[in-house]
Amino acid sequence: MESVAERWCTVTVTDQQGRRHSLDVRATSTYDAAHLYVAHAKQNPAANLPTPTVATVFEVVTAGRMYSVQGAALQKWIMHRRQEWKGPKGLLFSRRPMLDSQELRKPD
């Protein structure tokens, strides 16, 4: 299995009031970066990040370029990886959360 280098990425989500919330992560792809945002937002409520859903659009900036990841596409990517990856890597990946299916909620 080939190893893919991690890069610093800034993932930004805009809440219902139009405020932007960003998180810096080290990821192997734009989808991995968006998924790390999901995991951080759900596992750290004190961070006060909007809870991402399948309706969320993730803006991922890395190496000076901006990419857009749609929540529904990210959900499919997560499900595909969960089926594809086995062993320790698959086990660790399966512990990351999925996206919520309802509309984007503001933090409590």
N, C-alpha and C positions, 0 to 999 in steps of 0.2 A: 504494500500500500504506500502510495506516494504521500509525502508530508507537504502540506501547503503552508507557506510562511504566514504568520499573523501580521497584520498591519493595524496601526492606530486608525480608528474611525470615529467620527462624531455622528451620533444618531439623534435626530430631532423630530419631535412630534408636536403638533399644534393642537391645543385643547379647544373646547367649544367657545371659549371667550377670546380666542385668537392669540393666546399667549403661547410662546414657543418654549419647549422643555427639551434640553439636550443632555446627552450622556456620552462620555468618551469611553470606548471599549477597544480591546485588541481582538480582532476577528480575522477569519480566513476568507470571508466573502461578505458582500453586502447583506445577503440573507442571514448569515451567521451574526453579523453586527446587529441587525434588527431583532433577531431572536434573543441575543444577549440583553438588549433593551427590555424586551418582554419579561425575561427572567428577573432582571433587576427591579423593574417596576412592580412586579407581583410579589417578589420575595422581600422587598424593603419598603413597606408602606410609609415609613418615616421619610423617605426620599420625596414624597409628595408629587410623584410623577403621575400623569394621566394613565389609567388602566387601558392598555391597548386592546383593540378588538379587530375582527376581520374587516371592519370599515376604516381602520386607521391607515394612514399613509405615512410611511417612515422615510425621512430624508436622510440619506447616508452620504457623508462626505469623507473621502479618503484620497490621499495623494493628489490633492488639489482638484478633484472632480466630484460632482454631485450626482447621486443616483436616487431613484425613487423606488421604494418597495411597497407594493400594495399589500394590505393585511391579508386578503383572501389568498393571494399568491404565496405569501409567507406561510400561511396555515398549510397549504398543499405541500410546500417544501419541507416543513416540519414532519408531516405525516409520512412523506416519502422517505426521509432520512431515518425515521423511527423503524420503518419496515426494512430498509436497506442495511443499516449498520448493525453489526452483531458484536459480541465480545464486550470487553471493558469500555471501549469507545461508545458502543451502542447503549450500554447501561447508563453511563454518565449523561449521554444526550437525552435519553428517555426521561430523566429526572427534571429536565427543563420544562417549564409550563407551556401549555398551548395558549392560543389567543381566546378571548371571550367572544361569543357570537353576537352580542347585542351592540348597540351604538356606543361610541366613545363616551366614557364616563369621566367626569372631573374627579380629582382626588377628594377624599373626605376632609 
